Amino acid sequence: MAGSARIAKPRNKVAADRAPGVYPQPGFQLAALSTSADIAIIGGGAGGGKTYTLLMEGSRHQYNPDFGAVIFRRTYPQIVSEGGLWDTAKALYPLVGAVPRENQMDWKFPSGAAVSFRHLQYERNVLDWQGSQVPLLIFDELTHFTKYQFWYMLSRNRSTCGVRPYVRASCNPDPDSWVAELIGWYIGEDGFPIPARAGVLRWFTRDGETMVWGDTPEEVIAKAPHLFAGALAGVRPKSFTFIPGSIYENKKLLDVNPEYLGNLMAQDPETRAQLLEGNWKVKVDGLALFEHQRLYDLFSNHLAVEREPLRCITCDPAGFGRDMCVIMVWVGYECVAGAVLRKSDNQLVHAGIELLRKAWRVAASDTLVDQDGLGGGVVKLGGYAGFSGGAQALAEPETGIREAYKNLKTQCFYRYAQLVNSALTTFTVTTDNWTIDGKRGTKLMLGGKEVDIRDLIRADLKAIKRAKADAEGKKHINTKEEQKILLGGRSPDFGDCASQRAWFDVRPRPAKPWFLKRVN
């Protein structure tokens, strides 16, 4: 997403000494335009000013008559679309005297230097550049290009104009792209860029398809000496860096279009984590297990009346940190009551369950508690059924066939999603039937904000995603770490508790007494 650069206006003696033109904003833009790396990848969130930065880089050597830069987008429409790359250039390049030549799709500077705009729509388009020498290669939205295209075009990155050849590229986060692997050292386990590594120079070479990295050129050479022998003994590895940016550093854009930040904030959690927060491990992939609209129907569904509905309780005890203990009471597939405990131990959880068991006449054997961690002690105290999410998936009661899921937790989420997506389950959430830390209510404070339980249930279930099946064809869901990223660090306690309702549909049935067997 393009962002605005700061147009220089002399305001004091220092500013007055500067030539008229376009100057980077402090922060991301200045850092991106200051790096000495042979290859620099910039960006992360939307609205950080990436496109303006690339265009400014293209004009850096405008006084060199032999200099030429090429800015690539994957397709031609991405160059000329309304508000796209070409339109953005119109706002900048005339300020430094450049003239557009739309037939050639380039800009000519007074010295004769040029910046061209081209596409590489097809893989084979890189062959059109055989024999070319381009001092500056620029890729806008690098994740749109293939790995082959990028590395092949690097072979065209050469110069006889006196400018050392170099490459610049922008991107938004895409965890499935080859770029995510390329910048992996700069990204933390939580998916966010590591601040201390932003802009740090590393060196590399490629040994076939293998990247050889080092903190110094000498380290790379030591790791792959066979690549720097003989006639190549004087060659140095390439330097590389990644510089993340965010919309909050683009003060000019926020001044003239503050609504854009609101647009990003209005996105679904996955898109917001990528485009606003710059997270590289969240996937926007259409793999939601629970249908969006059904999550809103969940609190208004009318269920068929069962003659003898099962009365049961599910409980997800707090693990640690920001986790909450959630207890839900079910009559059939309706959650009719619940309790939230933000500080809990075995005794408190046991007391909370017993209070609801007595009020709703639920048997201890029909009370299911996640027994990992704290829950194990609760199971022993109450004589309840224990749930272990990592256990093997259970057999379908009607057929006796074990279902193909990674584990029991995955099985329960998939089965509960079927109930939600078919409008066969519902929640009744009122101040009469829910308590928070022993007090009636449906809202609690999280991160300084008041949040409704219904919103937490929706968010938790929305954070559950399908994941790629394993080699045995067993179904998976995304990891707890990925779920927490979507939830801003919070564990999906409400979702875990709700999904356990599906366990009662697959739990092993006791054998029928011999005297109930039919005798012919």
N, C-alpha and C positions, 0 to 999 in steps of 0.2 A: 504494500500500500504506500503510495507516495505521501511524502510529508513536505512541509514548506521549509525552505532554507531562509536564512535571515539576509535580507538585502542590505548591503552596507550603506549606512547613512552617517556621515561625519558628525559626531556629537562632542568630540573633544579633540585636543591636539593629536593624540595618538591615532584616533579614528580618522582624523582629517588627512593624515599622512598616507592612508591606504588608498590604493587606486579604486575607482568605482568598480563595482562588480558584485559578485555573489559570494557570501562567506558562510561557512558552516556554523551551526549552533554549537555551543559548548556541550560536552557530554558525548553521546553516541556518534554524532556526525563528525565532530572534531577528531575523536579517537580513530574512526574508520578512515579518515583522510590523512592521518598522521602515521599510520603503520608503515613499516619498511618491508613487510612480508612480500615474498614473491607471489604468494597466493593468499588472499584474505577473503573469508566468507563473513558476511555481515548480516545482522538482523535477528529475527526471532518473532516478536509480537508484531501485529499490524499497526500501522500508523507511526512507526518510529522515525520515518524520514529516509527509508532505504533508497527509494528511487531517486530522490533529489541528490542523495549522496553519490550514487553511481554517476549521475549526470555531471555533477561537479567534478568527479574524478576524471571524466572524459574530457573536460575542458582544461585540465591542469597544465597540459603542454601546448596550449593554444598558440604560443609564440614561436613554436618550432615548425617551420614550413613543411618539413618532411614527416611530421608525426601524423599517425592515423590510429583511431580507436574504433572498435566495432562493438556495439551493444546488441546482444542477442536476446530475443524472446522465442519461446518455442514455436509459436504460430504467428502469422502475419496479422490476423485480427487483434491479437494482444498488443501489437505495436500501435495500431491506428484507432482502436476503439475509443469511444468518448471518455476523456479523462485518463487515457492510457499514457504509455511512454512518450509517444510523439507530442501529444498535447502538453505534457509536463515539460518537455524540452522547450516548447514555445514560451513558457513562462520564465525560463532561465537564460537560454543562449543569446537571445537578442540583447540582453543586458551587457554582454561582453563583445558585442559586435558581430556575432555569428549570423549567417544568412541561411535559411532553409532552402533545400532543393528537393521538393517533394517527389519529383520524377525519379530521382536517384535515392531517395530516402536517406539523405545525409544533411549535415550542417557544415558549412565552410566558415572558417574563421579568417579574419583579415590577413593573417600570415600565410594562409594556404593550408594550415592544419585542418583535419576533417574528423568528424565523428559520424560513423555510418550505423544504420539500424537494419538488422537482418533477422531472419528466422531460420530455425532448423527443425521444421515440422516433422520431417522424416529422418530416420536414422541415416539413410544414405546421403542426406544433404551435406554432411561433413566433407564428403568427397569433392564437393564443389570448391572447396578451399585448398585443394592440393596445389602446392607451389606458392601459396600466399605467405606473406609475413606480416603479422599484426603485432605491433608493440604492446598494445593494451587490449586484452580480451575482457569483456564485461558480460556476465550472465545475470539477467534479471529473473528472479525466481528459479534458482538452480535446481530445485527439486523437480521441476517440470522436465528437465533434460535427463537423458540417460547417462549412465556412468561412462559408456563407450564414447558418447559425443563429447563429454567434457575432456576426457583424457586424450582423445584424438586431436581436438582443437588445441590442446596444449602444445602439440607438435608444430602448430602454426604460429606459436607465440615467440616470435623472433624479431630482431630490430637491427637496422643499419642507420637509424636517424639520431643516434646518440642517447636515446632513452632506453634504460635497461628494461627488457620485456617483463611484464607482470600481468597478473590476473586478479580481477575483483568479481565477486558474485554476491547476490542477495538471496534470502530465502525466508520463508515462514516454516515453522516446525512441521515435520512430517516423519513420524517414528518409523514408518515402513520404507523410507527412501534410503538410497545408498549414501546420501549426504549425512544422515543421522549417524551412520557408522564412521564416516570421515571425521566428523567433529566430536566423536564420542568422548575423547579425553577432556573436553571442555564442559561436559554435561554431567550433573550429579545423579545419584541414584533416584532422586525424587523427580527427575526430568527437567529440572531448572538449571540454567547455566551457573557454573561455579564462579562467583565474583572474582576470586583471587586468580583465576586462570584466564579471564577475559583479556584478549589482546596479547597474551603471552606467545612469544615466537617459539615454534618447534621446527625441526628439520626432518625431512623424509626423503626416501627414494622408493621405487617400486621394484620388487623382485618378482617378475611375472605378475600375478594378481595379488601378491602379498605386499602390504605396506610395511616398510621398515622405518620406525620412528626413533628420534633421539632428541635430547635436550640441547645438543650441540651438533654441528656438522661432523665433528670428529667421532662422536658416538655412533652416528649413522654409518660412517665409513668403517668403523670397527666392527659393526654388526654385519656388514655386507661387503667385506673387502674385495671379493671377486668382481663386484660391479664397478670398482674404482681402480682397476689394475690396467697396466699397459698404456695404451693411448688415452684412456679415461682417467689416468691417475690425477690429473689436474682439475677434474670436474668436481664441483661442490654440490652437495644435496640442496634441494629446494627448501626455502623457508615457508612457513604456513602459520596462519592464525585464524581465530574465530572471535568476532566482536559482537556481542549481543546488544540489542537495543529495545526500547519500549516506547510506547506512546507518551509516557509521562516525561520523557526527555525532549519531546517535540513540542516545546512551548508555543512555537508559532502556530502550529496546527490547532492546538487547544485554544489559542486566543481567537482564531478566526472561525473555527468549527468545533466548538465544545460538544456539540451534539454527537459527533462521531464516537467519542468515548462512551456515551450512552448507548449507541448502537452496538458496540462490542460487549458492554455489560448486559445487554438484553439477549445475548446468544445463549444457547443451551450450555450446560456445564462443560462439555467436552470442547466445543468450539471456543468458548470463553477461555478455557485453560490454555489452548493453543495460541489463539490470536491476540488475547489481551495479556495473558501472563507469560507467554513464550515457553510453554512446557513441551518438551520433546518426547515425552513418553505416553501422552494421552492420545488415544486414537479416535478420530472422527470417521467412523467406518460403517455406520448403519447396522451395527451388530447388537443393538439393544435387545435384551431378552424380554423386556416388558414393553408392550405397546404404549406409546405416549398418551393417547386419549384414554385408554383403559385405566391409566394411573389416576386420572381425574374422575372417572366413573366409579373408582374403587370406594368412594365415600357416599355414593348415592344408589348403588345397585340394590334391587329388590330380589331376594332369593326365594326360591320355592320352599315352602314349609315342609320340613322333614318330620316324619312321624315320631321318631326317636333320635334326635340329633345327638351326636357325640359331644359331650362336654369335656373340654381338655384345656390344658394350660401349656404355653411355651415360654421359655425363659432363656435369655441371653445375658448371663452375668457380666459385669464389667471386668475387663482384662486388666488394663492399666492406663495411666495417662488420661487421655480425653474420652476413653470409653465410658459408656453408661450401661447400667443394668436395666434391661427392658423386660417386663412381664406382660404377657397378653393372655386374656381369657377368651376361649372360643366356644360358641354354641353352634354346632354344625360348622359352616364355613364363614360365620360372622364373628368378627372380633368384637365382643360386647363390652369389654372393659380392659383396663390396662394400668400399669404403674411404671414410673421411671424413678430410678434411684441413682443419683449422680455420685454419691459416696456410699460404698457398700462393703460389707464383709459377709462371711458365710451366715452369721446369725441374722443380719439385717435382711439378706435376700431370702433366707428361709422364712423369717417372720412375714415378709411381704407376700410370699407365695401362700403361706397358710391362711393369711387374712382373706385372700381371694378364693382359695379353695373352699373355705367355709361359707363364704357369701354365695358362691355359685355351685356348690355341691359337686366338686370335681374330685375324683378318686386320685390317690397318690400315684397309682400306676398309669394314670392318664395325664400325668404332669411330666413334661419333658424339659430337661435342663441341659444346656451345653456343658458337658463335663470337663472340657479342656480348661486347665488353670483353676481359677476360683470355683468354677462350677462343680468340680469333683467333690469338694467338701460339702456343697449344698445337696448334692445327690445322696450322699451318705446320711446327712442329717434328716432328710425327709423321706428317704426310701423311694425316691422318684426314679423315673426312667432317665437314663443318661444318653445324651446325644454326642457323638464323636464325628465331626464333619469329615475327617480324613479317613474314616472307615470305608470299607468296600460298599459299593452301591448294593441295595437290596433287590430281591427278586420281585417281580410283579406278582401280587397275590393270586390273581385270577389264572395266570398262565404258568407261574412257577419259573419264568425265564428271568434271569438277572439282566437288568437293563444296562446299556453300554454308556456308563458315565465314569468320569475319572474317580469320583468318590461320592460318599453319601451327601455331602453338602451340595455338590453340583447337581445331583439327582433331585434333591429337594427344591433347589431354585428353579430348575427346569419344570418340575411338576407344578410348583406354585405359580409359575408364569403362565402355565396353561389355564389355571383357574382364573387368574386375573384377566388374561386376554380373552377369556370366554365369558366374562362377567358373572362368574360363579362364586365369587367371594366378595366380602364387603367389610368395612370398618364403621363402627359407630363411635364417634369421638365427641364427647361432650364433657362439660365440667362436672357432670353427675357421675360419670363412670370412669374417669381417668384421674390419677393422682400423680403429682410430681414431688418427690421427697416427702410423701405423706400428706400433702395438701392437695385439695381438689383443684384441677386446672388442666388446660391443654397447651399452655405456652411456657417456654423456658428460655432462659438467657444463654446464648451461645456467642462467644466472641464479642460481647457487648451489645448484641442484638437480640430482640425478642423473636423467637421462632415458634411457629405452631407445629404441634406433633404431626398433623397431616402433611405439612410440607417436608418434614423429616422423613416420613414414610415414603413419600413420592421420590424424594431425592435419593434415598438409599436404594430403592428398587431400580431407579433409572441408572444408577451407577454400576449395575450388574450387566456385564456384556458377554456375549458369546466369544469364545476363543477357539483357535484352530484345533480340530480334533487330532488326537495323537495317532501314532502308526497303527494302533489296534482299532482305530475308528471310535474311540471313546470320546464323548463330548466333554468339553472343558468350559469354564468361565474365566474371566479375567482374574488376576491375582488380587489379594487383599491390598497390596501396595498400590496397584493401579486404581482400585476402588477408592482408596483414601485420597489419592491425588484429585480425583473428581469431586471428592467431598471436602476439599480444603484441609485435609489432614485428619478429619474425623472418621472413625470406624463406622461401618454401616450396621449399627446395633439394631435398629428398628427393622431393617431388611432381613438380617439374619434371623431375628426372632420370628418374623412373619413367615419366612420360608419353612421353618420347622413344622408348620401346620401340615405340610405335605408328608411328613414322616409318618403320621398316623394312618395314611392311606397305604403305606407299604410295609409297616412294621410287621414282624413275624406274628402270625396268628397262632394261638395255642391250639394244640390238637384237641379234637372233640372227644369227650368222654366215651368210653366203649359202649355205655348203655344208651347213647344217642344214635349209635350206628344202626342203619336199617337192616333188619333181618328178614330174609325171604322165607 
